[in-house]
Amino acid sequence: SGTPSAEYDPTKVGSRVKAMSSKGASADATGLSNNQAMFVGASFMKASGARTQAIVDANSELSWYYSIVQEAMNNQDITALDQMRVNAASVDADKRVRRKSLHQKASIRAIYAGRNIRISGGSPVDVIHSTNVIEAEERGIIERNRQFAEDANELKRLNYKRKEEAARNKASTINPSARGNRAFMGSLLSSAGSFAMAQA
């Protein structure tokens, strides 16, 4: 019949519609909040990964520069040892020349003494003088060679020292923790920008 059912109440229709609308809005709000939470979690994971990688890369770079420093220091030590060997060899060579010269002059004196010839002038003195000149020349060559080697080794040492200092200066600018923090913040800002563009 046309009589409304007892269960039907026109006064309650509006409240039911409002309730349904409220539930739908609440569901939409809850869904957006969950998406945001997932995005924030993913962003922090990504940022943490970026921070870890930045720290690893910075430590690797530090290790590289420290290896350069150590190599340069080792080469400086090797250069110093080389010069010590050159100096020792020069001293030995100088002693050999002096001994040879003394032996030659002693032989000359013995020869002329055996002939009862006084070494006061003439040929005997000329021979001894010539021996002295040869000795001085040979000792001069030894000293010049030693000096050349010393100059070359000093140049090498200075080059190694500059290389060491450059590597130390570069290493001093590397801070793994600071790089990690910058990478972390940079990743978060990038993710936030991407999210903002997606919501626009």
URQUIBEL-V496164 format. One record per residue. N is the residue number from 1. RES is the residue in one small letter. PHI is phi in whole degrees, 0 to 359 (999 if undefined). PSI is psi as a letter, one per 40 degrees, with the letter a starting at -180 (999 if undefined). D_CENTER is the distance of its C-alpha to the mean C-alpha in Angstrom with 1 decimal. Layout:
# URQUIBEL-V496164
n->(N	N)
res->(RES	RES)
phi->(PHI	PHI)
psi->(PSI	PSI)
d_center->(D_CENTER	D_CENTER)
This chain:
# URQUIBEL-V496164
n->(1	2	3	4	5	6	7	8	9	10	11	12	13	14	15	16	17	18	19	20	21	22	23	24	25	26	27	28	29	30	31	32	33	34	35	36	37	38	39	40	41	42	43	44	45	46	47	48	49	50	51	52	53	54	55	56	57	58	59	60	61	62	63	64	65	66	67	68	69	70	71	72	73	74	75	76	77	78	79	80	81	82	83	84	85	86	87	88	89	90	91	92	93	94	95	96	97	98	99	100	101	102	103	104	105	106	107	108	109	110	111	112	113	114	115	116	117	118	119	120	121	122	123	124	125	126	127	128	129	130	131	132	133	134	135	136	137	138	139	140	141	142	143	144	145	146	147	148	149	150	151	152	153	154	155	156	157	158	159	160	161	162	163	164	165	166	167	168	169	170	171	172	173	174	175	176	177	178	179	180	181	182	183	184	185	186	187	188	189	190	191	192	193	194	195	196	197	198	199	200)
res->(s	g	t	p	s	a	e	y	d	p	t	k	v	g	s	r	v	k	a	m	s	s	k	g	a	s	a	d	a	t	g	l	s	n	n	q	a	m	f	v	g	a	s	f	m	k	a	s	g	a	r	t	q	a	i	v	d	a	n	s	e	l	s	w	y	y	s	i	v	q	e	a	m	n	n	q	d	i	t	a	l	d	q	m	r	v	n	a	a	s	v	d	a	d	k	r	v	r	r	k	s	l	h	q	k	a	s	i	r	a	i	y	a	g	r	n	i	r	i	s	g	g	s	p	v	d	v	i	h	s	t	n	v	i	e	a	e	e	r	g	i	i	e	r	n	r	q	f	a	e	d	a	n	e	l	k	r	l	n	y	k	r	k	e	e	a	a	r	n	k	a	s	t	i	n	p	s	a	r	g	n	r	a	f	m	g	s	l	l	s	s	a	g	s	f	a	m	a	q	a)
phi->(999	275	280	298	292	296	281	275	227	301	288	263	296	297	293	293	297	298	295	295	296	296	296	295	297	297	295	296	296	296	296	295	295	295	297	297	298	296	295	298	298	295	295	293	295	297	295	296	296	296	296	299	295	296	294	299	297	294	294	295	294	299	300	297	292	294	293	295	301	296	297	295	295	298	293	295	295	297	297	296	295	300	293	299	294	297	298	296	295	293	298	297	296	296	296	296	296	295	296	298	294	298	296	296	292	296	295	297	297	294	297	287	293	295	260	58	251	282	270	234	177	77	301	301	293	298	295	295	297	298	296	297	295	298	300	297	295	295	292	295	297	299	293	296	298	296	292	300	296	295	297	295	292	293	296	298	297	295	296	295	295	297	297	298	295	297	292	297	297	294	296	292	270	261	237	305	296	295	297	297	295	295	295	298	293	297	294	297	296	294	295	296	296	296	295	297	294	291	275	290)
psi->(i	e	h	i	i	d	e	h	h	d	e	e	d	d	d	d	d	d	d	d	d	d	d	d	d	d	d	d	d	d	d	d	d	d	d	d	d	d	d	d	d	d	d	d	d	d	d	d	d	d	d	d	d	d	d	d	d	d	d	d	d	d	d	d	d	d	d	d	d	d	d	d	d	d	d	d	d	d	d	d	d	d	d	d	d	d	d	d	d	d	d	d	d	d	d	d	d	d	d	d	d	d	d	d	d	d	d	d	d	d	d	d	d	d	e	f	h	h	g	e	i	a	d	d	d	d	d	d	d	d	d	d	d	d	d	d	d	d	d	d	d	d	d	d	d	d	d	d	d	d	d	d	d	d	d	d	d	d	d	d	d	d	d	d	d	d	d	d	d	d	d	e	e	h	g	d	d	d	d	d	d	d	d	d	d	d	d	d	d	d	d	d	d	d	d	d	d	d	e	999)
d_center->(96.8	95.5	95.0	91.4	90.1	90.0	86.3	85.6	85.0	84.2	83.0	80.1	78.8	76.7	75.1	74.2	72.6	70.6	69.5	68.3	66.4	64.8	63.7	62.2	60.3	59.0	57.9	56.1	54.4	53.4	52.0	49.8	48.5	47.6	45.7	43.8	42.9	41.7	39.6	38.1	37.3	35.7	33.7	32.3	31.4	29.6	27.8	26.8	25.4	23.4	22.0	21.1	19.4	17.4	16.3	15.4	13.4	11.5	10.9	9.8	7.3	6.1	6.5	4.7	1.0	4.1	5.6	4.6	5.7	8.4	9.5	9.9	11.8	13.8	14.7	15.9	18.1	19.4	20.3	22.1	24.0	24.9	26.5	28.3	29.8	30.8	32.5	34.3	35.5	36.7	38.6	40.2	41.1	42.6	44.7	46.0	47.1	48.8	50.5	51.7	53.1	54.8	56.3	57.6	59.2	60.7	62.1	63.5	65.2	66.6	68.0	69.7	70.9	72.5	74.4	75.4	73.6	72.2	68.7	69.6	69.3	69.6	67.9	66.5	64.8	63.5	62.0	60.3	59.0	57.6	55.9	54.3	53.1	51.6	49.9	48.5	47.2	45.5	43.9	42.8	41.2	39.3	38.0	37.0	35.1	33.3	32.5	31.2	28.9	27.8	27.1	25.1	23.0	22.5	21.3	18.8	17.7	17.3	15.2	12.8	12.9	12.3	9.2	8.0	9.5	8.2	4.4	6.4	8.7	7.0	6.0	9.6	11.1	10.4	13.5	14.3	17.9	18.5	17.3	19.6	22.4	22.1	22.3	25.2	27.1	26.5	27.8	30.9	31.7	31.5	33.8	36.2	36.4	37.3	39.9	41.4	41.8	43.4	45.9	46.8)
